[in-house]
Amino acid sequence: MDKTNLNSQAIILLTAYFNAGDKPLTITEYGKFAQWLLSKERSPSDLLEKNAQEIIEGYEEKKVTPERLLRLLDRGNAMAIAMQKWQNAGIWILTRADKEYPHKLKKILGHKAPPILYGAGEKKILRTKGVAIIGSRNVSEEDTQFTFSLGEKLAYSGYSVVSGGARGVDEASMMGSINAGGTTIGVVADGLMQKVLSRKYRDAIMNGNLVLISPYYPEARFTVGNAMGRNKYIYVLAESSIVIHSGLKGGTWEGAKENLKHNWVPLFVKENNDVEAGNKKLIEMGGMPLQASILESENIDFLFEVKQEKSEASVTEGTSPTSEEIPNKEKEAVFLSLEEKILDLLGKQRLPIKEIAAIVDEDEKIVKKSINKMVKSGEVQKHRNRPLQFSKIMKLPGMEL
């Protein structure tokens, strides 16, 4: 069995829920443990190929004890049974070790990206360019029809719809896209197995128009925590976003605020006259107004071309900028990998590893490993100072090293 499969198996054993009594690692717990393994120049596959007890002996985390890790790794039979059941229902699993795992999640969320994704449908859809459509469960007939038509519009324009699979706005946008023969990503918070087997989605999955994914157990029941937790994945899997209708609290409201805070993707908000809606407030906080006339627009590429700047203070503190403070000059949100951050830094000055690690807020061993890789690839050069310093190799236009 190849290394990638062993890595995937180890990640599944550590993070998947199989039976009552299981206590798999949470996203945060696994993220910390994975970083620790990397700092020791280890990979998850080593836990299956070598003596796992010796490898994890030095890991110190209050809730993630060696005993807990070993119990999770010793669930091979349970994993085989569970995966066979899910496979029979048409459900696959992607881990962060798999090439098909969405690059956007890893690039933007880093170690906070879910270690595993359960899904059904065409995986290639996860790499398409799309718009996140977000909104309340209980909306007017007018908003429902607008959302359905918007889903169709995006499909006809060659873009995917990314939504949450809940009733209301989510479902209307997805069904609009599917009706127009478009591609759709549904990020569900519960009942993945039930949705995969439902007549409503089955044909779209079989026809290659829909992929349903979830970071949660395929048979998980609805919880508010899971519904709120999956919101970030809807935004991050898209290149732009539209809020159709939001209350002043709840999942749509919190998810939109989180997106504004982190500036994951541009946020458009449909204008309305509902005094009880949060749409106007989201626009005051930095969302960009969207008119219903978008359905008549020949070109909707502006959804992706806009660059948006957002003041974190106005989101976290709940304050609203004045009209003068809402930026006309807009700044593109930049999401950089560790290597990109290091290259950007070394393009300006020579620095030793210790200082680089402090600036990018990362473990020195991880930084050293990244730099050694870039030295070998010809992107970074080493200077024989004491301590060793590094700088970016500047390339002339058209020059290949």
C-alpha positions in Angstrom: 0.0 0.0 0.0 1.5 3.4 -1.0 2.4 6.2 1.4 -0.5 8.4 0.5 -3.0 5.7 1.3 -1.3 5.0 4.6 -1.4 8.8 5.4 -5.1 8.8 4.6 -5.8 5.8 6.7 -4.0 7.3 9.7 -5.9 10.6 9.4 -9.3 8.7 9.1 -8.5 6.6 12.2 -7.5 9.7 14.2 -10.4 11.9 13.2 -13.4 9.9 12.1 -16.4 8.8 14.2 -17.3 5.1 13.8 -19.1 3.9 16.9 -20.7 5.1 20.1 -18.0 5.9 22.6 -15.5 7.0 20.0 -13.6 10.3 20.8 -11.9 11.1 17.6 -9.7 14.2 17.4 -11.4 17.5 16.7 -10.2 19.7 13.8 -8.2 21.8 16.3 -6.8 18.8 18.1 -5.7 17.2 14.9 -4.3 20.4 13.5 -2.0 20.8 16.5 -1.0 17.1 16.4 -0.3 17.2 12.7 1.9 20.3 13.2 3.8 18.5 15.9 4.4 15.5 13.7 5.7 17.7 10.9 8.1 19.5 13.3 9.5 16.0 14.2 9.8 15.3 10.5 7.1 12.6 10.8 4.0 11.9 8.8 0.7 10.3 9.8 1.7 7.1 7.9 4.6 6.6 10.3 2.0 5.9 13.0 0.9 2.8 11.0 4.3 1.7 9.6 6.4 2.1 12.7 6.1 1.9 16.5 3.3 4.5 17.1 3.9 4.5 20.9 7.5 5.5 20.5 6.6 8.2 18.0 3.9 9.9 20.1 5.7 9.5 23.5 6.9 13.1 23.5 3.5 14.7 22.6 2.2 16.7 25.4 -1.4 17.9 25.2 -3.9 17.6 28.1 -6.8 16.0 26.3 -4.8 14.3 23.5 -3.0 11.6 25.5 -0.8 8.9 24.0 -3.4 6.4 25.3 -6.2 8.2 23.4 -4.2 8.3 20.2 -3.3 4.6 20.4 -7.0 3.7 21.0 -8.0 5.6 17.9 -5.3 4.0 15.8 -6.4 0.6 16.9 -9.8 0.9 15.2 -8.9 -0.8 11.9 -11.9 -3.2 11.9 -14.4 -0.5 12.8 -13.0 1.7 10.0 -13.3 -1.1 7.4 -17.0 -1.8 8.4 -17.9 1.9 8.4 -16.2 2.7 5.1 -17.9 -0.3 3.4 -21.3 1.0 4.6 -20.6 4.5 3.3 -19.2 3.2 0.1 -22.4 1.2 -0.5 -24.3 4.5 -0.1 -22.0 6.2 -2.7 -20.1 8.2 -0.1 -16.3 8.7 -0.4 -13.7 10.3 2.0 -11.0 12.8 1.2 -8.3 13.5 3.7 -5.8 16.4 3.7 -3.3 13.9 2.4 -5.3 13.3 -0.8 -4.5 15.2 -4.0 -8.2 15.8 -4.7 -8.7 17.5 -1.4 -9.8 21.1 -2.1 -6.7 23.3 -2.4 -8.7 26.4 -1.3 -9.4 24.9 2.1 -5.8 24.1 2.8 -4.5 27.4 1.4 -6.8 29.7 3.3 -7.5 27.8 6.5 -4.2 26.0 6.9 -4.1 23.5 9.8 -7.7 24.6 10.6 -9.0 23.0 7.4 -11.0 19.8 8.3 -8.7 16.7 8.2 -11.4 14.7 6.4 -14.3 15.5 4.1 -17.1 13.0 3.5 -18.8 13.4 0.1 -20.8 12.1 -2.8 -20.7 13.2 -6.5 -18.1 14.4 -8.9 -15.0 15.6 -7.0 -13.9 17.8 -9.9 -16.7 20.2 -9.1 -14.7 21.2 -5.9 -12.1 22.9 -8.2 -14.6 25.0 -10.2 -15.1 28.7 -9.8 -18.2 29.5 -7.8 -20.3 31.9 -5.8 -21.5 31.1 -2.3 -25.2 31.8 -1.9 -26.2 32.3 1.7 -29.5 33.1 3.4 -32.2 32.3 5.9 -34.3 29.2 6.0 -37.6 31.1 6.2 -37.7 33.7 3.4 -40.4 35.3 1.2 -41.6 33.8 -2.0 -40.0 36.7 -3.8 -36.6 36.0 -2.3 -37.0 32.2 -3.0 -37.8 32.9 -6.7 -35.0 35.4 -7.0 -32.5 32.9 -5.5 -33.7 30.1 -7.8 -33.3 32.4 -10.8 -29.8 33.5 -9.5 -28.7 29.9 -9.4 -29.8 29.5 -13.0 -28.1 32.7 -14.0 -24.8 31.5 -12.4 -25.1 28.2 -14.2 -25.7 29.7 -17.6 -22.7 32.0 -17.0 -20.5 29.0 -16.3 -20.1 29.4 -12.6 -20.9 26.9 -9.8 -23.2 27.6 -6.9 -21.8 26.9 -3.4 -24.4 26.6 -0.6 -25.3 24.8 2.5 -28.0 22.4 1.6 -30.6 23.7 4.1 -34.1 24.5 3.2 -34.9 28.1 2.1 -32.2 30.1 0.3 -29.6 27.2 0.2 -31.9 24.8 -1.5 -33.4 27.3 -3.9 -29.9 28.3 -5.2 -28.8 24.7 -5.6 -32.0 23.6 -7.4 -31.8 26.6 -9.7 -28.2 25.7 -10.7 -29.1 22.0 -11.1 -32.3 23.0 -13.2 -30.0 24.9 -15.6 -27.5 22.0 -15.9 -24.9 23.8 -13.8 -22.5 22.5 -11.2 -23.2 22.8 -7.6 -21.4 22.3 -4.3 -23.5 21.6 -1.2 -21.7 21.8 2.1 -24.0 20.1 4.6 -23.9 20.1 8.3 -25.9 16.9 9.0 -27.5 13.8 7.4 -25.2 13.5 4.5 -26.1 9.9 3.9 -29.8 10.7 4.0 -29.4 13.5 1.5 -27.2 11.4 -0.8 -29.9 8.8 -1.0 -32.8 11.3 -1.4 -34.6 11.5 -4.8 -34.2 15.3 -4.7 -30.4 15.1 -5.1 -29.7 11.6 -6.4 -30.2 12.3 -10.1 -28.0 15.5 -10.0 -25.3 13.5 -8.3 -25.5 10.7 -10.8 -25.5 13.2 -13.7 -22.3 15.0 -12.5 -24.0 18.3 -11.6 -23.8 18.1 -7.8 -21.3 17.2 -5.2 -22.3 17.1 -1.6 -19.6 17.3 1.1 -19.5 17.5 4.9 -16.7 17.7 7.5 -19.0 15.7 9.8 -20.0 12.1 10.3 -22.3 11.0 7.4 -25.1 10.0 9.8 -24.6 13.0 12.2 -27.8 14.7 13.4 -28.4 18.5 13.2 -26.6 20.6 15.8 -26.3 24.4 15.9 -22.6 24.1 16.5 -22.1 22.0 13.3 -24.3 24.3 11.2 -22.3 27.3 12.4 -19.0 25.6 12.0 -19.5 24.6 8.3 -20.3 28.2 7.3 -16.6 29.1 6.8 -16.2 26.2 4.3 -19.0 27.5 2.1 -17.3 30.9 1.8 -13.8 29.5 1.4 -14.8 27.0 -1.4 -16.1 30.0 -3.4 -14.5 33.0 -5.1 -17.4 35.4 -4.2 -20.5 35.4 -2.0 -24.0 36.7 -2.0 -26.3 37.0 1.1 -29.9 36.9 0.0 -31.5 37.5 3.4 -30.1 37.6 6.9 -31.6 38.0 10.3 -29.8 40.0 13.0 -28.6 36.8 14.6 -28.2 33.1 13.6 -26.1 31.2 11.1 -26.4 33.5 8.1 -25.6 36.6 10.2 -22.6 35.1 12.0 -21.2 33.5 8.8 -21.3 36.8 6.9 -19.6 38.6 9.8 -16.9 36.0 10.0 -16.3 36.4 6.2 -16.1 40.1 6.6 -13.7 39.8 9.5 -11.3 37.4 7.7 -11.9 38.8 4.2 -12.1 35.4 2.7 -14.1 36.4 -0.4 -16.0 39.5 -1.5 -19.4 39.8 0.2 -22.4 41.1 -1.7 -25.7 41.6 0.1 -29.1 41.8 -1.7 -30.8 45.1 -0.9 -34.3 44.8 0.7 -36.8 46.9 2.7 -37.3 44.4 5.5 -36.7 46.3 8.7 -36.2 43.1 10.6 -33.5 41.8 8.3 -29.8 42.2 8.8 -29.0 43.0 5.2 -28.7 46.8 5.6 -26.5 46.3 8.7 -24.2 43.9 6.8 -23.9 46.5 4.0 -23.0 49.2 6.6 -20.3 46.8 8.0 -18.7 46.4 4.6 -20.8 44.2 2.4 -21.5 45.5 -1.1 -25.1 46.2 -2.1 -26.5 43.9 -4.8 -29.7 44.8 -6.7 -32.2 42.4 -8.1 -31.4 43.7 -11.6 -28.4 41.3 -11.6 -30.7 38.8 -13.1 -30.9 41.0 -16.2 -27.2 41.7 -16.4 -25.4 40.2 -19.4 -22.1 40.0 -17.6 -21.8 39.1 -13.9 -18.0 38.8 -13.9 -17.9 41.8 -11.5 -18.7 39.4 -8.7 -15.2 38.1 -9.0 -13.3 41.3 -10.1 -14.2 43.5 -7.1 -11.5 44.0 -4.4 -12.8 44.5 -0.9 -11.2 46.0 2.1 -12.7 45.4 5.5 -11.9 46.9 8.9 -11.9 44.1 11.4 -12.9 46.4 14.2 -16.3 47.2 12.7 -17.1 43.5 12.6 -15.7 42.4 16.0 -17.0 45.5 17.9 -20.3 45.8 16.0 -19.6 49.4 15.0 -20.7 50.7 11.6 -18.4 52.9 9.4 -19.9 56.2 8.1 -20.4 56.7 4.4 -17.1 58.5 4.3 -15.3 55.5 5.9 -16.7 52.9 3.5 -13.7 52.5 1.1 -13.8 53.5 -2.5 -10.3 52.3 -3.0 -10.5 48.6 -2.3 -7.8 46.2 -1.4 -7.7 42.5 -2.4 -7.7 40.0 0.4 -4.5 37.9 0.1 -4.3 34.4 1.5 -0.8 33.1 1.5 0.7 29.7 2.2 3.7 29.5 4.6 6.1 29.3 1.6 4.5 32.3 0.0 4.8 34.3 3.2 8.5 33.4 3.6 9.2 34.3 -0.1 7.4 37.6 0.3 9.5 38.4 3.4 12.8 37.3 1.9 12.1 39.4 -1.2 12.6 42.5 1.0 15.5 41.5 3.3 18.0 38.8 4.4 16.9 37.1 7.5 18.0 34.1 9.7 15.5 31.3 10.4 14.8 32.4 13.9 13.6 35.8 12.9 11.6 34.4 9.9 9.8 32.0 12.3 9.0 34.9 14.7 7.6 37.1 11.9 5.4 34.4 10.3 4.5 33.0 13.7 5.5 29.4 13.0 7.6 26.7 14.6 11.3 27.1 13.6 11.6 23.5 12.5 8.7 23.9 10.1 10.2 27.1 8.7 13.6 25.4 8.3 12.0 22.6 6.4 10.2 25.0 4.1 13.3 27.0 3.5 15.5 24.0 2.7 12.9 22.9 0.2 13.0 26.4 -1.5 16.8 26.4 -1.5 16.7 23.1 -3.4 14.1 24.4 -5.9 16.2 27.6 -6.6 13.7 30.1 -5.1 15.8 31.0 -2.0 19.6 31.4 -1.6 21.7 30.8 1.5 24.2 33.5 2.8 27.1 32.3 4.9 26.6 34.6 7.8 26.4 33.6 11.4 23.7 32.7 11.9 22.9 31.7 8.4 20.7 34.1 6.5 18.5 33.6 3.5 17.0 35.8 0.8 14.8 35.3 -2.2 16.4 34.8 -5.6 15.2 37.5 -7.8 14.2 36.3 -11.3 14.2 38.5 -14.4 11.0 38.4 -16.5 11.1 35.2 -18.6 14.1 33.8 -16.8 13.9 30.2 -15.7 16.3 28.7 -13.2 
